[in-house]
Amino acid sequence: MESDDVAVAGPTPARHQGDLQFQRLLEKLPAAAYTCDAEGLITYYNRRAVELWGRAPRLNDVVDRFCGSFKLFGIDGAPIQHDGCWMALALRDGKEYNGHEIIVERPDGSRLTALAHANPFTDDSGRVYGAVNVLVDITERKKVEEALHAADRNKNDFLAMLAHELRNPLAPIRNGLQIMRIAGAPSGVAAEAHTMMERQLGHMVRLIDDLLDMSRITKGKVKLQKERVEIAVVVQDAVETSRQLIDAAGHRLTVTLPPQPVFVNADRTRLAQVFANLLNNSAKYTPAGGHIELIAQRLGTDVTVTVKDDGTGIHADMLPRIFDPFMQVDRSLERSQGGLGIGLSLVKGLVQMHGGTVEARSEGHGHGSEFVVRLSNVISPAQADAAADVTAAGPGRASTYRVLVVDDNRDAALSLAMMLKIMGHDTRTVHDGEAAVAAAASFRPEVVLLDIGLPKMNGYDACRCIREHDGGKGVVLIALTGWGQDEDKRHSREAGFNFHMIKPVDPEALNKLLAGLLLSPA
């Protein structure tokens, strides 16, 4: 081996012949490497160290003590003093520091990211007499990771925007169907078509909700509203949600509940969504006339809810990926069951947020599937009884209101106003924020259904202006929007809205809300 293969820094002081052999080995590494003595003076560096640092430091010089780079930074961007770098720590503590990220700034101002692996040398007595630091350049990997993170953020932002934009055209469709139902119950073929349209609209709304939920969970923006709730009540909610899909396929559903009430600390709506998604999954992937079971049982301080079926089953190679986003068991056209392939991913995300686990089991194709949700937050009946009992107020007696509907989507505004008028309310419609403020002053509405994304003045500002006018403090303002994240609801509250409803609004929910206003008059 030629002498210039050993080190670019010239002759290196060696404790013994083994040091020279070690340096030759380091020279062949596909990474930067250098050694220091017990005082931190650099005694050797290879060519790749020069490439990483952008300079060749002086050997045995206190100016370049511990490191050949003039400037070092942590992954958070904070400067690192040389006597606090990994080489210095390895010499000081006599410990190995492996796989730690560090940012090196070169003389030209460019920055590279490296993984540091600093390891001390000790003699037979355990005394540290030096150390080696191997720096693996991961700059390109970090760029790729950041690009992937950016792409993931863009994907989530796109899904959220897509879901929001899809809600707007659905609003007048749902309103129109409700108008048809209120105006006169259709019969015969018209009734069948009406029912089909409502069913497919509901399916579309659920798909959009799944898109939004997937985006929000990925971003960590879903906040659970935990309360003590009986597991049987949550199961009942889930069965009611999935009943139509199960019955349409002619399946037989059996539900087994614990003999004694079992309470958990959970978000009732989200946990019901978990079980409903599992029931829907079984309904879709079980041939017509199949059998679905839901079994809830208490196991010590845990509660398990199992959903199993005698459907198509899951191939062994699919089980590890069954909870991945957009994963579908069978993508063939002949067996396409619809959906986006995110229902089970939502299940996993929501269960984990509850501190639980979910497991998929199947003996293979044609042998059915089984999903087991395990929750560890069971609370005793005594704890449940001690909690405050909060009962939701039901709708009051029928009444009519002056209602102002504000939406820049004219079809949505007119169809909603038409539906409210059929219900007996006196309505007006306008289509921008400034017109909303003016109409509130002239029409004197008791209720305002106000879109957020409006021209001329957004819904938040329009709400504030209405509140400031005479009589505005007593108006019930309802935000009616395609945005339904916790942050959006917070913005609504801060602007002065009483309620926040998501498009396309459920006519029954709106009717109950309006009826319930009698319980808390302005």
FIBABA-433445 format. One line per field, with one value per residue (C-alpha): x, z negated, y negated; residue number from 0. Coordinates in pm, 1 decimal, decimal comma. Layout:
u	[X;...]
w	[Z;...]
v	[Y;...]
n	[NUM;...]
END
This chain:
u	[0,0;131,5;204,3;-36,6;-318,8;-280,2;-373,3;-381,2;-239,4;106,5;280,6;67,1;215,2;132,6;132,7;227,6;215,2;-156,0;-241,2;-96,6;-296,2;-610,4;-555,8;-515,6;-847,5;-1014,0;-877,9;-1075,1;-1403,2;-1677,7;-1717,7;-1528,6;-1310,5;-1055,5;-881,6;-786,8;-555,7;-670,6;-652,8;-872,3;-592,8;-649,5;-390,8;-532,8;-809,4;-893,7;-977,1;-1350,8;-1313,9;-1160,5;-1452,6;-1701,3;-1532,5;-1437,6;-1085,2;-781,4;-726,4;-386,4;-271,6;-192,8;-314,8;-540,8;-716,4;-870,4;-930,0;-1199,6;-1314,9;-1192,4;-1501,0;-1516,8;-1894,8;-2121,4;-2498,5;-2755,9;-3053,9;-3257,5;-3017,2;-2862,0;-2482,7;-2262,8;-1933,7;-1642,5;-1597,2;-1961,5;-1938,2;-1960,2;-1583,4;-1534,8;-1803,4;-1652,7;-1313,7;-1460,8;-1703,2;-1518,9;-1846,3;-1958,4;-2185,4;-2317,5;-2572,9;-2619,6;-2702,4;-2486,1;-2473,8;-2134,8;-2090,8;-1805,6;-1593,8;-1804,9;-2119,2;-2271,0;-2402,5;-2393,0;-2568,2;-2376,5;-2427,4;-2151,4;-2008,0;-1757,8;-1583,5;-1302,1;-973,6;-878,9;-565,8;-549,6;-612,0;-925,8;-767,0;-885,2;-592,5;-784,5;-1095,5;-1216,1;-1515,0;-1670,3;-1900,9;-2146,3;-2272,8;-2654,9;-2721,7;-2883,6;-3090,2;-3216,6;-3313,8;-3508,2;-3676,8;-3775,4;-3909,6;-4116,7;-4245,0;-4332,4;-4511,8;-4702,4;-4800,4;-4911,4;-5113,2;-5289,3;-5355,4;-5494,6;-5722,0;-5853,2;-5915,1;-6075,5;-6308,9;-6404,2;-6472,6;-6678,4;-6904,6;-7028,0;-7209,1;-7351,7;-7531,4;-7797,6;-7843,2;-7921,7;-8145,1;-8330,1;-8394,9;-8531,1;-8755,2;-8897,1;-8962,8;-9129,0;-9334,1;-9495,6;-9384,7;-9294,6;-9444,8;-9367,8;-9063,4;-9008,6;-8990,3;-8734,5;-8525,2;-8548,8;-8437,3;-8150,4;-8033,2;-8042,6;-7849,6;-7580,6;-7558,4;-7503,5;-7231,5;-7062,0;-7073,8;-6914,9;-6635,7;-6564,4;-6569,8;-6316,3;-6090,2;-6099,5;-6046,7;-5749,7;-5588,9;-5656,5;-5526,8;-5210,8;-5153,3;-5229,7;-5520,5;-5789,0;-5865,0;-6069,1;-6359,4;-6327,7;-6598,8;-6711,0;-6936,6;-7080,2;-6935,7;-7286,4;-7398,5;-7103,2;-7175,5;-7539,0;-7431,7;-7206,7;-7476,1;-7723,6;-7469,2;-7393,1;-7739,6;-7843,8;-7533,2;-7564,9;-7935,2;-7889,1;-7651,5;-7886,7;-7635,4;-7726,1;-7571,4;-7541,0;-7422,0;-7294,3;-7243,4;-7092,8;-7342,3;-7257,3;-7218,3;-6862,9;-6755,9;-6459,4;-6302,1;-6342,5;-6473,4;-6815,2;-6844,0;-6493,3;-6509,9;-6845,5;-6678,4;-6414,8;-6670,0;-6889,8;-6593,6;-6518,7;-6883,4;-6891,4;-6573,4;-6726,3;-7048,9;-6859,2;-6629,2;-6883,8;-7096,0;-7468,3;-7646,1;-7337,3;-7298,6;-7130,0;-7061,0;-6974,1;-6857,7;-6772,5;-6624,0;-6430,9;-6092,6;-5959,3;-5892,8;-5930,1;-6228,5;-6214,8;-6455,5;-6427,1;-6589,1;-6570,3;-6737,2;-6751,3;-6653,9;-6372,0;-6093,5;-5748,0;-5438,6;-5147,1;-4925,2;-5187,7;-5230,3;-4921,6;-5042,7;-5416,4;-5418,8;-5208,7;-5382,9;-5556,1;-5497,3;-5768,7;-5774,3;-5891,0;-5844,4;-5985,5;-6278,0;-6484,0;-6467,1;-6447,6;-6640,5;-6597,5;-6450,8;-6112,9;-5929,5;-5885,4;-6151,5;-5919,4;-5640,0;-5880,6;-5964,4;-5600,0;-5535,0;-5839,4;-5778,5;-5417,6;-5536,1;-5746,4;-5436,6;-5557,2;-5456,3;-5627,0;-5532,5;-5645,2;-5672,8;-5764,0;-5684,2;-5671,3;-5892,0;-6242,7;-6209,2;-6346,8;-6172,3;-6159,7;-6064,6;-5997,9;-5993,4;-5848,3;-5890,3;-5722,2;-5911,3;-6196,2;-6339,7;-6532,8;-6909,9;-6839,6;-6624,4;-6892,4;-7167,0;-6954,6;-6922,5;-7168,6;-7465,2;-7516,5;-7833,3;-7867,5;-8170,1;-8422,8;-8601,9;-8863,9;-9201,6;-9231,9;-9165,7;-9077,3;-8803,3;-8680,6;-8379,7;-8111,2;-7921,4;-7582,2;-7384,2;-7197,7;-7312,6;-7651,3;-7794,3;-7697,3;-7845,3;-8171,0;-8231,9;-8165,8;-8395,0;-8661,7;-8639,2;-8664,4;-8960,6;-9146,5;-9076,5;-9257,7;-8967,9;-8949,5;-8628,3;-8402,8;-8091,2;-7780,2;-7450,9;-7160,9;-7038,7;-7122,9;-7476,0;-7512,2;-7433,6;-7676,1;-7951,9;-7906,4;-7970,4;-8281,0;-8436,8;-8364,4;-8324,4;-8345,5;-8119,9;-7838,5;-7693,1;-7361,1;-7102,3;-6737,4;-6569,4;-6758,8;-6662,3;-6620,7;-6615,8;-6550,8;-6798,8;-6590,7;-6578,6;-6945,3;-7034,8;-6840,6;-7009,7;-7356,8;-7279,9;-7179,2;-7507,4;-7820,0;-7992,2;-7698,5;-7606,7;-7935,2;-7909,6;-7831,2;-7542,4;-7469,1;-7151,1;-7236,9;-6915,7;-6720,6;-6442,1;-6494,7;-6161,1;-6117,0;-5923,0;-6210,7;-6460,4;-6236,3;-6223,2;-6603,7;-6638,6;-6387,8;-6575,2;-6901,9;-7086,7;-7322,1;-7297,1;-7078,1;-7238,8;-7061,7;-7188,6;-7390,0;-7600,7;-7822,8;-8179,3;-8289,4;-7996,0;-8072,0;-8440,3;-8354,8;-8112,2;-8372,2;-8635,3;-8392,0;-8331,4;-8652,3;-8468,5;-8212,2;-8377,7;-8163,2]
w	[0,0;94,4;-184,5;-38,4;-101,8;-475,6;-539,6;-352,8;-653,0;-627,0;-891,9;-1193,2;-1540,1;-1639,5;-1975,7;-1811,5;-1480,9;-1532,0;-1504,6;-1154,7;-1047,3;-1198,8;-1006,7;-681,8;-754,1;-816,6;-489,0;-304,4;-478,1;-262,5;-539,9;-706,8;-996,6;-1227,8;-1557,1;-1854,2;-2148,5;-2508,9;-2492,0;-2182,6;-1941,2;-1596,8;-1523,5;-1196,1;-938,4;-607,0;-268,7;-321,6;-638,5;-430,3;-186,4;-471,3;-655,8;-336,9;-471,7;-601,5;-971,8;-1137,0;-1328,5;-1699,9;-1701,4;-1973,5;-1712,5;-1559,7;-1885,5;-1875,7;-1518,3;-1180,6;-1112,3;-1228,1;-1293,7;-1420,6;-1477,6;-1628,7;-1432,3;-1587,6;-1437,8;-1771,1;-1759,4;-1924,0;-2082,8;-1990,9;-2350,6;-2341,3;-2023,0;-2025,5;-2001,3;-2307,8;-2499,8;-2413,7;-2544,8;-2855,1;-2952,5;-2814,3;-2651,3;-2298,7;-2120,4;-1804,5;-1544,5;-1652,7;-1386,7;-1357,7;-1104,0;-970,4;-817,1;-567,8;-494,5;-188,5;-404,9;-275,7;-533,2;-543,6;-784,5;-924,7;-1167,6;-1428,1;-1578,0;-1844,5;-2035,5;-2293,2;-2298,3;-2637,1;-2754,3;-2970,2;-3284,2;-3135,2;-3087,9;-2781,3;-2558,0;-2247,8;-2035,9;-1680,6;-1521,7;-1203,3;-1030,4;-775,2;-535,1;-523,3;-353,8;-47,1;-260,9;-465,3;-146,9;-28,5;-369,3;-366,1;-12,1;-125,9;-427,9;-203,3;39,9;-250,7;-381,0;-32,9;-0,8;-330,3;-241,6;95,1;-65,8;-312,3;-34,1;186,1;-93,7;-157,4;208,0;250,8;-35,9;138,7;433,3;201,9;-8,7;249,4;345,8;-13,6;-54,2;267,3;156,0;-175,1;3,2;214,1;-98,3;-286,9;11,1;56,2;3,9;343,0;434,3;662,3;884,6;770,4;408,3;497,2;689,8;401,2;149,1;376,1;413,3;36,7;-20,5;232,6;100,3;-248,0;-110,5;56,6;-265,1;-458,3;-201,1;-234,5;-614,0;-591,3;-372,2;-622,7;-919,4;-753,1;-685,7;-1038,7;-1212,6;-1001,9;-1097,1;-1462,8;-1459,4;-1590,1;-1957,1;-2145,2;-2360,6;-2624,9;-2875,0;-3071,4;-2842,7;-2855,4;-2589,6;-2510,3;-2417,5;-2182,7;-2021,1;-1975,6;-1802,1;-1568,8;-1484,0;-1403,5;-1172,3;-988,3;-994,3;-649,0;-479,8;-669,2;-591,4;-226,3;-185,9;-366,6;-643,0;-986,9;-1269,2;-1622,5;-1907,5;-2239,2;-2526,0;-2873,4;-3137,8;-3352,2;-3232,4;-3129,3;-3118,9;-2935,1;-2920,5;-2552,3;-2282,6;-2217,3;-1860,4;-1756,3;-1923,5;-1758,3;-1429,6;-1494,9;-1546,0;-1259,5;-1020,9;-1122,2;-1073,3;-735,6;-634,9;-721,5;-540,0;-222,1;-217,0;-312,1;-36,9;-53,9;-334,4;-549,9;-925,6;-1119,6;-1490,9;-1732,5;-2073,0;-2357,6;-2674,6;-2976,8;-3042,6;-3375,4;-3342,0;-2963,6;-2733,9;-2390,8;-2104,5;-1831,4;-1489,6;-1285,0;-973,0;-741,2;-440,1;-185,1;-443,5;-414,2;-249,3;-486,4;-291,7;-328,0;-706,1;-794,1;-558,7;-614,6;-820,3;-571,2;-414,8;-79,7;-114,5;23,2;-10,0;345,1;616,9;901,0;1090,5;1038,4;660,4;622,6;309,6;344,8;84,1;60,8;-141,7;-442,6;-679,3;-854,3;-867,0;-1049,3;-1286,8;-1378,5;-1421,9;-1642,2;-1854,1;-1915,0;-2016,9;-2281,9;-2405,9;-2264,4;-2003,7;-1707,0;-1550,4;-1227,2;-1204,1;-919,9;-818,3;-456,9;-155,4;-202,4;-578,5;-703,2;-906,6;-1265,3;-1407,7;-1779,1;-1946,9;-2298,1;-2527,2;-2865,1;-3001,6;-3171,3;-3470,7;-3755,5;-3798,3;-4118,4;-3923,1;-3657,8;-3913,4;-4076,6;-3749,2;-3674,1;-3470,4;-3178,1;-2973,9;-2634,5;-2595,2;-2344,1;-2090,8;-2218,4;-2077,6;-1712,5;-1633,7;-1339,6;-1303,1;-1075,9;-919,7;-708,4;-482,3;-356,5;-101,4;214,8;367,9;485,2;533,5;178,0;34,9;229,3;167,1;-206,5;-225,8;-33,7;-275,2;-576,0;-422,0;-377,8;-748,1;-822,8;-871,0;-717,5;-512,3;-320,3;-117,7;-35,8;115,4;-29,4;-368,4;-325,9;-212,0;-517,3;-753,0;-569,8;-562,4;-933,4;-1004,2;-781,8;-809,0;-1181,6;-1168,0;-1478,8;-1320,9;-1067,7;-875,5;-762,3;-529,8;-613,2;-272,1;-137,2;110,2;-1,0;-370,9;-518,2;-752,9;-1066,1;-1008,3;-906,5;-1231,7;-1435,0;-1254,2;-1309,3;-1679,4;-1705,9;-1560,9;-1766,5;-1851,3;-1717,7;-2051,8;-2067,1;-1717,4;-1693,4;-1447,4;-1295,0;-1093,7;-791,6;-622,7;-459,8;-714,6;-1025,7;-1201,5;-1568,4;-1467,8;-1241,2;-1525,0;-1756,0;-1503,3;-1486,1;-1863,3;-1877,8;-1604,2;-1799,5;-1640,8;-1862,4;-1658,2;-1387,9;-1131,1;-848,6;-490,1;-360,4;-668,5;-788,3;-766,0;-1070,2;-1275,4;-1170,1;-1253,0;-1598,9;-1658,5;-1565,7;-1782,7;-2072,5;-2062,2;-2265,0;-2555,6;-2565,1;-2437,8;-2344,3]
v	[0,0;-344,8;-590,2;-848,2;-598,6;-641,2;-1005,3;-1331,7;-1515,7;-1368,8;-1165,6;-1075,8;-1014,0;-656,2;-490,5;-164,0;17,6;95,6;-275,1;-289,7;14,1;-139,3;-461,7;-269,9;-103,3;-440,4;-571,6;-305,9;-392,3;-550,6;-809,8;-1090,9;-976,3;-1136,7;-1067,2;-1284,3;-1235,0;-1259,8;-1641,2;-1657,8;-1749,2;-1600,3;-1332,0;-1196,1;-1251,6;-1087,4;-1241,0;-1224,0;-1430,0;-1708,3;-1682,7;-1704,6;-1991,9;-2178,3;-2230,8;-2046,3;-2122,8;-2142,0;-1836,7;-1867,1;-2229,5;-2371,6;-2589,9;-2278,2;-2099,1;-1825,4;-1897,2;-2021,5;-2231,8;-2592,0;-2583,2;-2305,0;-2302,9;-2070,3;-1942,7;-2225,8;-2479,7;-2577,9;-2633,1;-2369,2;-2465,7;-2241,3;-2131,2;-2012,9;-1807,2;-1427,7;-1382,8;-1603,1;-1416,7;-1078,0;-1191,2;-1352,2;-1074,7;-773,7;-667,3;-582,8;-829,3;-668,7;-776,9;-1138,4;-1398,1;-1705,6;-1988,4;-2098,3;-2443,5;-2461,7;-2771,0;-2856,8;-2869,8;-2546,6;-2300,7;-1923,1;-1687,5;-1392,2;-1107,4;-1114,1;-794,1;-897,9;-617,5;-649,6;-453,0;-309,6;-132,4;179,3;-26,3;-185,6;-527,2;-720,5;-808,5;-919,4;-869,3;-817,8;-990,1;-852,0;-1100,0;-958,1;-1224,1;-1196,8;-1531,0;-1377,5;-1142,6;-1437,6;-1619,4;-1316,3;-1283,6;-1650,5;-1612,5;-1314,1;-1506,7;-1800,2;-1569,6;-1414,4;-1757,8;-1861,2;-1540,8;-1602,9;-1965,3;-1855,2;-1595,7;-1852,3;-2105,3;-1839,0;-1733,8;-2095,9;-2170,3;-1852,6;-1953,5;-2267,8;-2103,3;-1837,0;-2097,8;-2196,5;-1828,6;-1731,8;-2037,3;-1952,3;-1594,9;-1720,0;-1971,1;-1689,2;-1483,2;-1771,7;-1890,5;-1551,0;-1194,9;-1044,1;-709,1;-418,2;-451,4;-810,8;-696,0;-429,3;-684,0;-930,0;-669,2;-564,5;-924,6;-981,0;-658,0;-746,1;-1101,4;-963,9;-736,5;-1033,7;-1236,6;-949,0;-921,6;-1292,7;-1266,0;-980,8;-1193,8;-1477,6;-1248,5;-1079,0;-1415,8;-1542,3;-1229,8;-1233,6;-1597,1;-1526,7;-1771,3;-1536,0;-1598,6;-1343,2;-1462,4;-1193,2;-1114,9;-813,8;-612,8;-262,6;-34,8;98,1;-254,4;-298,4;39,0;-61,0;-384,0;-186,4;68,8;-208,3;-367,8;-42,0;114,5;-5,5;138,6;468,6;507,2;413,4;708,9;945,3;1021,4;1153,7;953,7;1086,3;863,3;1000,4;755,2;800,9;920,3;617,3;255,2;170,1;-192,0;-337,3;-681,4;-753,0;-982,7;-829,8;-955,2;-850,8;-510,8;-442,8;-538,2;-269,5;6,9;-116,0;-109,9;248,1;348,0;173,8;352,6;689,5;602,0;511,1;812,4;1078,2;1238,3;1163,3;1344,9;1376,9;1367,9;1087,8;1100,8;821,3;941,2;704,4;848,4;736,0;897,6;775,3;404,0;421,8;441,9;604,7;555,6;818,2;793,7;1113,8;1243,0;1544,1;1335,9;1339,9;1329,3;1178,1;1328,8;1380,8;1140,4;865,3;886,8;676,5;399,2;413,8;92,0;-107,1;-409,4;-342,5;32,9;259,0;638,0;705,5;445,3;653,9;502,9;816,9;785,9;407,8;304,6;-69,4;-299,5;-469,2;-208,3;-435,0;-298,9;-54,8;-311,7;-543,3;-258,6;-211,3;-582,8;-640,9;-330,0;-432,6;-780,2;-605,3;-423,3;-92,7;161,9;323,6;656,0;822,5;1199,9;1434,0;1790,1;1681,2;1632,0;1766,0;1812,0;1481,4;1213,7;1099,3;759,9;722,1;379,5;374,5;74,5;40,4;-259,4;-73,4;-258,9;-100,0;-147,7;-342,3;-588,0;-611,2;-678,9;-948,5;-1137,7;-1412,6;-1294,7;-1528,4;-1482,3;-1646,5;-1864,7;-1742,8;-1958,3;-2197,3;-2276,9;-2373,7;-2740,1;-2960,3;-3218,6;-3491,8;-3319,4;-3485,0;-3243,3;-3363,3;-3158,9;-3257,9;-2927,4;-3049,4;-2701,6;-2608,9;-2930,2;-2914,5;-2544,6;-2581,9;-2885,4;-2695,4;-2402,4;-2636,0;-2816,3;-2488,0;-2421,6;-2749,8;-2991,1;-3339,2;-3348,4;-3585,9;-3503,4;-3706,8;-3596,8;-3797,6;-3919,5;-4287,4;-4203,6;-3979,2;-4267,7;-4496,8;-4233,4;-4163,8;-4533,2;-4558,0;-4211,4;-4174,2;-3793,5;-3580,1;-3318,2;-3362,7;-3068,4;-3212,5;-3064,1;-3138,0;-3166,4;-3466,5;-3741,7;-4106,0;-4008,4;-3665,2;-3501,3;-3561,9;-3937,4;-3945,9;-3768,8;-4024,3;-4313,8;-4168,5;-4125,9;-4492,6;-4625,9;-4696,0;-4369,8;-4170,1;-4021,9;-3829,1;-3679,3;-3308,1;-3284,8;-2944,2;-2891,6;-2678,4;-2569,7;-2290,7;-2333,4;-2124,0;-2084,9;-2176,4;-2487,6;-2598,1;-2551,4;-2752,0;-3036,6;-3028,6;-3057,9;-3341,4;-3529,7;-3507,0;-3214,3;-3013,7;-2692,9;-2539,4;-2306,6;-2127,2;-2116,0;-1948,5;-2015,5;-1732,4;-1872,2;-1671,7;-1801,3;-2159,1;-2117,1;-1982,2;-2267,3;-2529,6;-2360,4;-2341,6;-2717,1;-2756,6;-2597,3;-2875,6;-3192,4;-3488,2]
n	[0;1;2;3;4;5;6;7;8;9;10;11;12;13;14;15;16;17;18;19;20;21;22;23;24;25;26;27;28;29;30;31;32;33;34;35;36;37;38;39;40;41;42;43;44;45;46;47;48;49;50;51;52;53;54;55;56;57;58;59;60;61;62;63;64;65;66;67;68;69;70;71;72;73;74;75;76;77;78;79;80;81;82;83;84;85;86;87;88;89;90;91;92;93;94;95;96;97;98;99;100;101;102;103;104;105;106;107;108;109;110;111;112;113;114;115;116;117;118;119;120;121;122;123;124;125;126;127;128;129;130;131;132;133;134;135;136;137;138;139;140;141;142;143;144;145;146;147;148;149;150;151;152;153;154;155;156;157;158;159;160;161;162;163;164;165;166;167;168;169;170;171;172;173;174;175;176;177;178;179;180;181;182;183;184;185;186;187;188;189;190;191;192;193;194;195;196;197;198;199;200;201;202;203;204;205;206;207;208;209;210;211;212;213;214;215;216;217;218;219;220;221;222;223;224;225;226;227;228;229;230;231;232;233;234;235;236;237;238;239;240;241;242;243;244;245;246;247;248;249;250;251;252;253;254;255;256;257;258;259;260;261;262;263;264;265;266;267;268;269;270;271;272;273;274;275;276;277;278;279;280;281;282;283;284;285;286;287;288;289;290;291;292;293;294;295;296;297;298;299;300;301;302;303;304;305;306;307;308;309;310;311;312;313;314;315;316;317;318;319;320;321;322;323;324;325;326;327;328;329;330;331;332;333;334;335;336;337;338;339;340;341;342;343;344;345;346;347;348;349;350;351;352;353;354;355;356;357;358;359;360;361;362;363;364;365;366;367;368;369;370;371;372;373;374;375;376;377;378;379;380;381;382;383;384;385;386;387;388;389;390;391;392;393;394;395;396;397;398;399;400;401;402;403;404;405;406;407;408;409;410;411;412;413;414;415;416;417;418;419;420;421;422;423;424;425;426;427;428;429;430;431;432;433;434;435;436;437;438;439;440;441;442;443;444;445;446;447;448;449;450;451;452;453;454;455;456;457;458;459;460;461;462;463;464;465;466;467;468;469;470;471;472;473;474;475;476;477;478;479;480;481;482;483;484;485;486;487;488;489;490;491;492;493;494;495;496;497;498;499;500;501;502;503;504;505;506;507;508;509;510;511;512;513;514;515;516;517;518;519;520;521]
END
